[in-house]
């Protein structure tokens, strides 16, 4: 298992939220989509998550630096289970 940190969230017109989590070096990422309604009724979005290595993909080259910066900031300021 690898800890990844929330680096981006995008809302679409269909009521879905796409969450992007990345490793602190920004090289690997994991995305999760959920219904926007679930943000209201669920436990919220956590700063970090534990994911299996097989669930990680390569980050786009033009996003690695931004993902690394944001993941490092989240790791320094939050525990993985903090709601953000």
Order of alpha helices (4+ residues) and beta strands (2+ residues): beta-beta-beta-alpha-beta-beta-alpha
